[in-house]
Amino acid sequence: MPPNELTRSILEQMLKSTRTILRRFAPISAPADFVASDEGLDRLDAICMQLIALGEATKNLDKVTDGALLPRYPDIEWRRLMGMRDVLSHHYFDLNEEVVFGVCARQIPRLGQELESMLGDLDSGT
């Protein structure tokens, strides 16, 4: 797969993940909603899996673009996204529903918008 096609594929996967997170997060109105019921815990687990996938995809995207793409979009804290993947993967039992809530409420919508911009820029060759 040529580099631009691989970049596009990763960006599209990431955008799909942000949309999945937002859909799963929609019924959650407070951090306590994640831990108040089995349904909330299931949502938390499912969202965390997508956050892990986003962090891993970000690492892959940085690798296939030789570290040149992500710095062009400094509004996203890419290193923190990759780091969150590591925390969720290796320290899952230390998970904090308030942190996940904040990421879903504030960061994921911004990430989705930025990914759409990145795809648009890729289409226009910028």
C-alpha positions as CSV (number, residue, x, y, z in Angstrom):
1,M,0.0,0.0,0.0
2,P,1.5,3.4,-1.0
3,P,2.3,5.8,1.9
4,N,-0.7,8.2,1.2
5,E,-3.1,5.3,0.9
6,L,-1.8,3.8,4.2
7,T,-2.0,7.2,5.9
8,R,-5.6,7.7,4.6
9,S,-6.5,4.2,5.8
10,I,-5.2,4.9,9.3
11,L,-6.9,8.3,9.5
12,E,-10.2,6.8,8.3
13,Q,-9.9,4.0,11.0
14,M,-9.2,6.7,13.6
15,L,-12.2,8.8,12.5
16,K,-14.4,5.7,12.7
17,S,-13.2,5.1,16.2
18,T,-14.0,8.6,17.3
19,R,-17.5,8.2,16.0
20,T,-17.9,4.9,17.8
21,I,-16.7,6.4,21.0
22,L,-19.1,9.3,20.7
23,R,-22.0,7.0,20.0
24,R,-21.2,4.8,23.0
25,F,-20.7,7.8,25.2
26,A,-23.9,9.6,24.2
27,P,-26.0,8.2,27.1
28,I,-23.3,9.0,29.7
29,S,-24.0,12.3,31.4
30,A,-21.6,12.1,34.4
31,P,-18.5,10.0,35.3
32,A,-20.6,8.0,37.8
33,D,-22.8,6.7,35.0
34,F,-19.9,4.5,33.9
35,V,-19.8,2.7,37.3
36,A,-23.4,2.9,38.4
37,S,-24.5,-0.2,36.5
38,D,-23.3,-3.2,34.4
39,E,-24.4,-1.3,31.3
40,G,-22.3,1.6,32.3
41,L,-19.3,-0.6,32.9
42,D,-19.8,-2.3,29.6
43,R,-19.8,1.1,27.9
44,L,-16.7,2.0,29.8
45,D,-15.0,-1.2,28.6
46,A,-16.1,-0.7,25.0
47,I,-15.0,3.0,25.0
48,C,-11.6,2.1,26.5
49,M,-11.0,-0.5,23.8
50,Q,-11.6,2.2,21.2
51,L,-9.2,4.5,23.0
52,I,-6.6,1.8,23.0
53,A,-7.1,1.4,19.2
54,L,-6.8,5.2,18.7
55,G,-3.6,5.3,20.7
56,E,-2.1,2.4,18.7
57,A,-3.3,3.9,15.4
58,T,-1.7,7.2,16.4
59,K,1.6,5.4,17.0
60,N,1.3,3.7,13.6
61,L,0.4,7.0,11.8
62,D,3.4,8.7,13.3
63,K,5.6,5.8,12.2
64,V,4.4,5.6,8.6
65,T,4.7,9.4,8.2
66,D,8.2,9.4,9.7
67,G,7.0,11.7,12.4
68,A,6.2,14.5,9.9
69,L,2.4,14.5,10.0
70,L,1.3,14.9,13.6
71,P,3.4,18.0,14.4
72,R,1.4,19.8,11.6
73,Y,-1.7,19.4,13.8
74,P,-0.6,20.7,17.2
75,D,-4.1,21.3,18.6
76,I,-4.3,17.6,19.5
77,E,-2.1,16.2,22.3
78,W,-0.9,13.2,20.2
79,R,1.6,12.1,22.8
80,R,-1.1,12.0,25.5
81,L,-3.3,10.0,23.2
82,M,-0.5,7.4,22.7
83,G,0.2,7.5,26.5
84,M,-3.4,6.9,27.3
85,R,-3.3,3.7,25.2
86,D,-0.3,2.5,27.3
87,V,-2.1,3.2,30.6
88,L,-5.3,1.6,29.5
89,S,-3.4,-1.5,28.1
90,H,-1.0,-2.0,31.0
91,H,-2.7,-0.5,34.1
92,Y,-6.4,-1.2,33.3
93,F,-7.3,-1.7,36.9
94,D,-6.1,1.8,37.7
95,L,-8.7,3.2,35.3
96,N,-10.3,6.4,36.4
97,E,-13.8,7.0,35.0
98,E,-13.5,10.7,35.5
99,V,-10.5,10.8,33.2
100,V,-12.3,8.7,30.5
101,F,-15.4,11.0,30.8
102,G,-13.3,14.1,30.3
103,V,-11.5,12.6,27.3
104,C,-14.8,11.6,25.7
105,A,-16.5,14.9,26.5
106,R,-13.8,17.3,25.5
107,Q,-11.0,15.6,23.5
108,I,-12.7,13.1,21.3
109,P,-15.0,15.6,19.5
110,R,-11.9,17.8,18.8
111,L,-10.0,14.8,17.6
112,G,-12.7,13.8,15.2
113,Q,-12.8,17.3,13.7
114,E,-9.0,17.3,13.4
115,L,-9.0,13.9,11.7
116,E,-11.6,15.2,9.2
117,S,-9.3,18.2,8.5
118,M,-6.3,15.9,8.1
119,L,-8.2,13.8,5.5
120,G,-9.3,16.9,3.7
121,D,-5.7,18.1,3.6
122,L,-4.6,14.7,2.3
123,D,-7.1,15.0,-0.5
124,S,-6.0,18.5,-1.4
125,G,-2.3,17.5,-1.2
126,T,-1.4,20.0,1.6
